[in-house]
């Protein structure tokens, strides 16, 4: 997909990996809409950095805990831009809990934000895309969903569901020329967020013996956007081989 004049919407795009992906797309000539919930100042800072790259950027708020705001995001984005070509479902929550400490409220919130939101946004995106215009949906998954364990329990199950949703949507939307793929991330965190000793211990459990970087996520994203026109329904695991052990 040639990104000139194209528009991408990134949920949770104001900070961390969302921000890195936004700037990576902007570097390739793509206009970018940043969705945010509480990170308003960070969202507008990211928009400023996007526009410094010579493309357009917008910041649009929405609270995914409420269906009304969730369902209004795509129409609001289209009011700003007039078109959407790419949807990246990146926003998620990550509460620390196990099977016994997961509450009904936490379960519902994880499913709402991590699974229901990508479904409803993808549905609205597909319905809004003009006939015969290629579209692309990318879901941010988690490598731990391949081998669920008893930690971050509701989060993990929501990501298991999102992997299934990714494949099901790829089949459902192929006839509309909309590709749907996923990136399942392992230990890929900004180095300034965590202690180096923690990173070193995590790296020792990864076959490649190192953690990943946001740059590697961006490179994979650009591949899926620009060079993978015949790829749909795929999950690329960026985890250094952790899913193998």
HELIX and SHEET records of a PDB file:
HELIX    1   1 UNK A   16  UNK A   27  1                                  12    
HELIX    2   2 UNK A   40  UNK A   51  1                                  12    
HELIX    3   3 UNK A   67  UNK A   81  1                                  15    
HELIX    4   4 UNK A  104  UNK A  111  1                                   8    
HELIX    5   5 UNK A  112  UNK A  116  3                                   5    
HELIX    6   6 UNK A  117  UNK A  128  1                                  12    
HELIX    7   7 UNK A  143  UNK A  147  5                                   5    
HELIX    8   8 UNK A  153  UNK A  173  1                                  21    
HELIX    9   9 UNK A  174  UNK A  176  5                                   3    
HELIX   10  10 UNK A  191  UNK A  193  5                                   3    
HELIX   11  11 UNK A  196  UNK A  203  1                                   8    
HELIX   12  12 UNK A  214  UNK A  222  1                                   9    
HELIX   13  13 UNK A  223  UNK A  227  3                                   5    
HELIX   14  14 UNK A  242  UNK A  244  5                                   3    
SHEET    1   A 7 UNK A  57  UNK A  61  0                                        
SHEET    2   A 7 UNK A  31  UNK A  36  1                                        
SHEET    3   A 7 UNK A   7  UNK A  10  1                                        
SHEET    4   A 7 UNK A  86  UNK A  89  1                                        
SHEET    5   A 7 UNK A 135  UNK A 142  1                                        
SHEET    6   A 7 UNK A 178  UNK A 185  1                                        
SHEET    7   A 7 UNK A 235  UNK A 238  1                                        
END                                                                             
